[in-house]
């Protein structure tokens, strides 16, 4: 089984908001976020997937998720790269 670390960007607002998470099913997770059944901080927004990275183990995915959540510069670079 593979795990993915992903980054979402909201598409329903002018102010760009991002969210980072991990899952073993990207399609299902994005549907949950967009139907207000995902994480509390994602409710009320519509989201698009702008980044994903595949891992062989849950622990490696969780470590990278933590790193990405706490590295604002890396998140900003991903956001800029996606929209340019």
VENQUI-V424084 format. One record per backbone hydrogen bond with DSSP energy under -1.0 kcal/mol. NH is the residue of the N-H (numbers start at 1). CO is the residue of the C=O. If there is no record, write none. Layout:
[[NH:CO] [NH:CO]]
This chain:
[[3:55] [4:23] [5:53] [6:21] [7:51] [8:19] [9:48] [10:17] [11:46] [19:8] [21:6] [23:4] [29:25] [30:26] [31:27] [32:28] [33:29] [34:30] [36:33] [37:32] [42:39] [43:40] [45:42] [48:9] [50:7] [51:7] [53:5] [55:3] [61:57] [62:58] [63:59] [64:60] [65:61] [66:62] [67:63] [68:64] [69:65] [70:66] [75:71] [76:72] [77:73] [78:74] [79:75] [80:76] [81:77] [82:78] [83:79]]
